[in-house]
Every structure is written in C-alpha cells, then in structure tokens.
Amino acid sequence: MTTETARRQDGPDGEDGDGFWAPGRSVLWRYRGNATDRVHICRPVTVVRDDAELLAVWMAPGTECVRPVLEDGGPVHLEPLATRYLRPRTTAVSQWWGTGVLKLVRPGEPWSVWLFWERGWRFKNWYVNLEEPVRRWSGGVDSEDHFLDITVLPDRSWQWRDEDEFAEAQRAGLMTPHQAGRVLEAGERAVEVIERWGSPFCDGWEDWRPDPSWPVPELPADWDRSSSR
C-alpha cells in the first residue's frame, strides 16, 4: 500500500470508516520546524496498530526520508552547538539505513516512544522523544520536536539525552521559558512511567516483528503539503 492510498477520504480526517488506519497502511510521520509551521522532517511509515489507545508505526530500513540540513548541505549535528540553531537551514532527502524503528504514541501524550534493535533483532533500547502531542490529518501525523529526550535500556535504567541542545534551543529563542517548563514537566511524567514500568515499556513490543509482506513506503513528491488536505 502506498502513501497515495492514505490520501483517500474514507472517513473522518482521511481515516477508514471506523476512524482509524488499518494495519499495513502507509502514512507520514512529520515534524514542523521549531518556531515555524514549515515541515522539516518527514518519514513514511507503515501502520502497525491504530486505535483509541495507541498509534504504532514501523519505519523500515531503506525508507526515503526528509531531514533538515544546513543551507550549504552540511549535517546539522556537526555544526558547533553555539551556532547550530542560528545558521539557515533547508531540507534534503536521504535513506534510513538503520535496522528500522517502531514508534508508539498515545493520543494527547507529549512524547512518543521509539524502539531500536541491533542487527539480528537484538533489542537495543527504547527512546522517549519529547514532543507536541501528535495531530492527525488525512496523510498521517504532525508534531514538533522538543529537543530533550530519554534513553531507556533493557535493564530499565534510563538517562536524559540532548540536555545541551535543549538549553541552546532556549538561548536561540526557539522555545520560551514557559514552553521549556512544560517540556520538563512532560519529561518528569515520562520518567514516572518508566520507573513504575508502565505502558508501553511493559507491553512486550521489543518482541514485535514487522509483516515481511509490507513494502517500504514511498516518499511522495508533496511530502510537505498542508495538513488541511
């Protein structure tokens, strides 16, 4: 099933008749740039589960994705932190060469949980990506990344990630003190879930495997189209 299929207006917001996407359907997982409405990250994914409690999607190895780069084409992560959020950016298309990522998000929750594996399906870690609650539209979901993240290892230990980027984004004016406070509160709530080993950490998703018949979703030419379409 291609991303084009996900554009059909079968029900509310382009979903199927029951209001949810069927497993195997291709949709887009996108992020807007901070302090802008422009989409700067787009990843075609395959729906694993979609219901009132959870949206689970699979980003397959080899997926063609859109990522932010510096205006001269340089990688963002190699730019010194002091100027990383000040230099002009554009977008580039590249392939995801990792082993694939399973992404889980609950309606209204200000984070998503990603699962990573080593080659051979050896589970590596969970990754809590703090972000705006996803907004559904006919072609997928949109959010805005909040810089701060949490890594959770199989032994249930955890640690904050990208605290330096979170601080620099505030200095660069990409996040107000009020917004930063909300992100920290969300992070503390996520830590509470981790420490009591709540869902989705206790749900056995690390043993999940994708349907081998699923094709790698295609990146549409209009990947940055308005979410009102």
C-alpha positions as CSV (number, residue, x, y, z in Angstrom):
1,M,0.0,0.0,0.0
2,T,1.5,3.4,-1.0
3,T,1.2,6.8,0.7
4,E,-1.1,7.8,-2.1
5,T,-3.7,5.3,-0.7
6,A,-3.5,7.2,2.7
7,R,-5.0,10.3,1.0
8,R,-8.4,8.7,0.3
9,Q,-11.2,10.4,2.2
10,D,-12.7,7.2,3.6
11,G,-13.8,8.7,6.9
12,P,-13.0,11.5,9.4
13,D,-9.6,13.0,8.7
14,G,-9.0,10.6,5.8
15,E,-9.1,7.6,8.1
16,D,-11.0,4.4,7.5
17,G,-14.7,4.1,8.3
18,D,-14.1,3.4,12.0
19,G,-11.9,6.5,12.3
20,F,-8.6,4.6,12.4
21,W,-6.0,3.5,9.9
22,A,-5.8,-0.2,9.1
23,P,-2.5,-2.2,9.7
24,G,-0.3,-2.1,6.6
25,R,-1.5,1.4,5.6
26,S,1.3,3.9,4.7
27,V,1.1,7.3,6.3
28,L,3.6,10.2,7.0
29,W,5.2,10.9,10.4
30,R,6.2,14.6,10.2
31,Y,7.8,17.3,12.4
32,R,7.5,21.0,11.9
33,G,10.5,23.2,12.5
34,N,10.5,24.9,15.9
35,A,9.0,28.4,15.8
36,T,7.7,27.8,12.3
37,D,4.9,25.9,10.5
38,R,7.3,24.5,7.9
39,V,7.7,20.7,7.8
40,H,11.4,19.8,8.0
41,I,11.3,16.1,8.9
42,C,9.1,13.6,7.0
43,R,9.2,9.8,7.4
44,P,6.9,7.5,5.5
45,V,5.8,4.7,7.9
46,T,3.6,1.6,8.0
47,V,0.7,1.4,10.4
48,V,1.1,-1.5,12.9
49,R,-1.8,-0.6,15.2
50,D,-4.2,2.3,15.4
51,D,-7.0,2.6,17.9
52,A,-8.3,4.9,20.7
53,E,-5.3,3.9,22.9
54,L,-2.3,3.8,20.7
55,L,-0.8,4.5,17.3
56,A,2.1,2.2,16.4
57,V,4.0,2.6,13.2
58,W,7.1,1.0,11.6
59,M,9.8,2.8,9.7
60,A,11.5,0.2,7.6
61,P,15.2,0.1,6.7
62,G,15.9,1.9,3.4
63,T,12.9,4.3,3.8
64,E,13.4,7.5,1.9
65,C,13.0,10.4,4.4
66,V,13.3,14.2,4.5
67,R,15.7,15.6,7.1
68,P,17.0,19.1,7.9
69,V,20.4,20.2,6.8
70,L,22.4,23.4,6.8
71,E,21.8,25.7,3.9
72,D,25.2,24.6,2.4
73,G,24.1,21.0,2.7
74,G,26.2,20.3,5.8
75,P,24.9,17.9,8.5
76,V,23.2,19.8,11.4
77,H,24.7,17.6,14.1
78,L,28.3,18.5,13.0
79,E,27.6,22.2,13.4
80,P,29.0,23.6,16.7
81,L,26.3,23.8,19.3
82,A,26.7,27.6,19.8
83,T,25.6,28.2,16.1
84,R,23.6,25.1,15.4
85,Y,20.2,26.8,15.8
86,L,21.3,30.1,14.2
87,R,22.5,29.1,10.8
88,P,20.0,28.9,7.9
89,R,18.6,25.5,7.1
90,T,17.0,23.7,4.2
91,T,15.9,20.0,3.7
92,A,17.4,17.0,2.0
93,V,16.2,13.6,1.1
94,S,18.2,10.6,2.3
95,Q,17.5,6.9,3.2
96,W,17.2,5.5,6.6
97,W,19.9,2.8,6.8
98,G,19.4,1.7,10.3
99,T,17.6,-1.5,11.3
100,G,14.2,0.1,11.4
101,V,12.3,1.9,14.2
102,L,9.0,1.1,15.8
103,K,7.2,4.3,17.0
104,L,4.5,4.3,19.6
105,V,2.3,7.3,20.6
106,R,-0.8,7.7,22.7
107,P,-3.5,10.3,21.9
108,G,-2.7,13.6,23.7
109,E,0.6,12.4,25.2
110,P,3.5,14.9,24.8
111,W,6.0,12.2,23.9
112,S,6.4,9.2,21.6
113,V,8.4,6.0,22.4
114,W,10.7,4.5,19.8
115,L,12.2,1.1,19.8
116,F,15.6,0.3,18.3
117,W,17.2,-3.1,17.5
118,E,20.7,-4.2,16.6
119,R,21.1,-6.4,13.5
120,G,19.6,-9.8,14.1
121,W,16.8,-8.3,16.1
122,R,18.8,-8.0,19.3
123,F,16.8,-5.3,21.2
124,K,18.9,-2.2,21.9
125,N,16.8,0.4,23.7
126,W,13.7,2.5,24.0
127,Y,13.9,6.2,23.2
128,V,11.4,8.7,24.6
129,N,11.1,11.6,22.2
130,L,9.5,14.6,24.0
131,E,7.3,16.5,21.5
132,E,4.0,18.2,21.0
133,P,1.0,15.7,21.1
134,V,0.7,14.5,17.5
135,R,-2.1,15.9,15.4
136,R,-3.7,13.5,12.9
137,W,-4.6,14.6,9.4
138,S,-5.6,12.7,6.2
139,G,-2.0,11.7,5.3
140,G,-0.5,10.9,8.8
141,V,0.5,12.8,11.9
142,D,2.3,16.0,12.6
143,S,4.2,17.2,15.7
144,E,7.1,19.4,16.9
145,D,10.2,18.1,18.5
146,H,11.1,19.5,21.9
147,F,14.9,18.7,21.9
148,L,15.0,16.9,25.2
149,D,14.9,13.0,25.2
150,I,15.3,10.0,27.4
151,T,17.0,6.7,26.6
152,V,15.8,3.6,28.4
153,L,17.9,0.4,28.3
154,P,16.7,-3.2,28.6
155,D,17.8,-3.3,32.2
156,R,15.2,-0.5,32.8
157,S,17.9,2.1,33.6
158,W,17.4,5.5,31.9
159,Q,19.1,8.7,31.3
160,W,18.3,12.2,29.9
161,R,19.6,12.9,26.4
162,D,20.3,16.2,24.5
163,E,20.1,18.4,27.5
164,D,22.7,20.7,25.9
165,E,20.6,21.1,22.8
166,F,17.5,21.7,24.9
167,A,19.4,24.6,26.7
168,E,20.8,26.0,23.5
169,A,17.4,26.0,21.8
170,Q,16.1,28.2,24.6
171,R,19.1,30.6,24.2
172,A,18.4,30.7,20.5
173,G,14.8,31.8,21.1
174,L,13.2,28.6,19.7
175,M,11.5,27.9,23.0
176,T,10.1,30.2,25.6
177,P,10.7,29.7,29.3
178,H,7.0,28.7,29.6
179,Q,7.4,26.1,26.8
180,A,10.6,24.8,28.3
181,G,8.9,24.4,31.7
182,R,6.1,22.3,30.1
183,V,8.7,20.1,28.4
184,L,10.4,19.5,31.6
185,E,7.1,18.6,33.3
186,A,6.3,16.2,30.5
187,G,9.8,14.6,30.9
188,E,9.2,14.1,34.6
189,R,5.9,12.4,33.9
190,A,7.6,10.2,31.3
191,V,10.2,9.3,34.0
192,E,7.4,8.3,36.4
193,V,6.0,5.9,33.7
194,I,9.5,4.4,33.2
195,E,10.2,3.9,36.9
196,R,6.9,2.1,37.5
197,W,7.5,0.3,34.2
198,G,4.1,1.3,32.8
199,S,2.9,1.0,29.2
200,P,4.3,0.8,26.6
201,F,7.5,-0.5,28.3
202,C,5.8,-3.4,29.9
203,D,3.8,-4.4,26.8
204,G,6.4,-6.7,25.1
205,W,6.8,-4.5,22.0
206,E,10.5,-5.5,21.9
207,D,9.4,-8.9,20.7
208,W,7.3,-7.5,17.9
209,R,8.3,-8.1,14.2
210,P,7.1,-6.5,11.0
211,D,5.0,-8.3,8.5
212,P,7.5,-9.4,5.8
213,S,5.0,-8.7,3.1
214,W,4.9,-5.0,3.8
215,P,6.6,-2.9,1.1
216,V,8.9,0.0,2.0
217,P,6.6,3.1,1.8
218,E,7.4,5.7,-0.8
219,L,8.1,9.4,-0.1
220,P,5.5,11.4,-2.0
221,A,6.6,14.4,-4.0
222,D,4.3,16.6,-2.0
223,W,5.5,15.4,1.4
224,D,5.3,18.9,2.8
225,R,1.7,19.5,1.7
226,S,-0.7,21.3,4.1
227,S,-2.3,19.1,6.7
228,S,-5.6,20.6,5.8
229,R,-5.6,18.5,2.7
